[in-house]
Amino acid sequence: MGLYGAFCGVFEGLFFGKIVRRFGEKRVFVTGMSLFVPMFLLFPGVNWVARVLYEGEVGVGVWALVAVLLGMLAIMDLAYGTLSFPYSHLIYNHTWCLLTFILP
C-alpha cells in the first residue's frame, strides 16, 4: 500500500496537470467516478480467477487483474484532484488579511 501511495503521488505530480488540460476537469472527474463500478465488479472476478483457473493459488492472471485494479484506482484518485472547495479563494484571502493584521 505504501508503494501504491508513492506511485499515485508521483503519477499525479507528473501527469495530473497535463491530463486535466487535455481532457478537462469534468471529464477527468466523471471518468474517475465511473471507475467505481468496474473496480467493485473486479473483486469477484479476481476471486473467480484465483479459485477456478488457478485452483486456489495466486497465479499470473490474479496478479494481472490486481495490477488492472491498481491502475483503475490511480485513475480514480485523479478525480479527487479536480474538486475544489467553493469560495476557497475568499477563505484564503480572508485568512491572509487576518494574519497580516495579527502578526505585524
N, C-alpha and C positions, 0 to 999 in steps of 0.2 A: 504494500500500500504506500510505503514511503517513496519507492521508485515511481509509482504511478503519479503521486503528487508532484514529485520533482519534474517528471516528464510533462505533466499538464502545465506547470508553471513556466517551463522553458518554451513549450509549444505555444502557449498563449502570449508570452512575451515576444516571441519572434513573429508569429503569424496572425495574431488577433486583428491588428490594425489593417493589415492587407486584406484579410478575409472580409472584414466589415466594409471597407472601402469598395471592394469588388462587388459584393452581394447585397449590401445594405443591412441596417440594423434589424429591420423587421424580418427579412428572410433568414438571417442567422438565428434570430430568436425562435421563429416558427419551426425551423429545421431542428434546432436543439430540443425543443419541447416535443416535437413529433417523434423523436427517437425513443421516448419513454416506452411506447407500446412495443416496438420490436425488442427493446432491451429486456422488458419483463417477459416477453414471449420466448426469448432466447434461453432463459434459465431452464425451463423444462426441456428445451432442445438439447442443451448440454447434458442434462441428466439422462435423456434417452440415448444419446450417442455413447455416453460412458457405460450405461447398463447393457444396451443391446449390441452395439458394434464392437465394443472393447471388453465385453463380459465383466464389467465392474472395475476394470483398470482405467487408469488415466493415460490415454494414448495421444497420438499426434493430433487427431481430429478434435479431441477435447481442448487441447491447448490452442488450436487454431480458432475454435469458437470463443474461447476466453479472450484471445487477442482481438477478435472482432468486437466482442463486448467492451473491452477496454478502449478500443478505438471509438466506438459509439459514445462511451462515457466522456471521452476527451472532447468530442464534438458537442455533446450536450452541455459540457461545462462552459463552452464558449457563449452559450445563450445567456448565462447569468451576467456576463460582462457587458451585454448590450443594455441591461437595465440601468436606469438612473433614477435617483430619488427626485420626485418633483420638487421644484423650487430649492434644490440643494445649493444653487448659486447664491440665493438670498441668505441661507443659513451660514455659509462660509463667509460671505461679506459681512454679515452681522457680527459673527464671531470675531472677525478681523477688526472691526470697528471697536468692539468691546475690549479686545486685547490692547489696542493702541491707546485707549483711554486709561486702562488699568495699569499697564506696565511702565509707562514713562516715569 
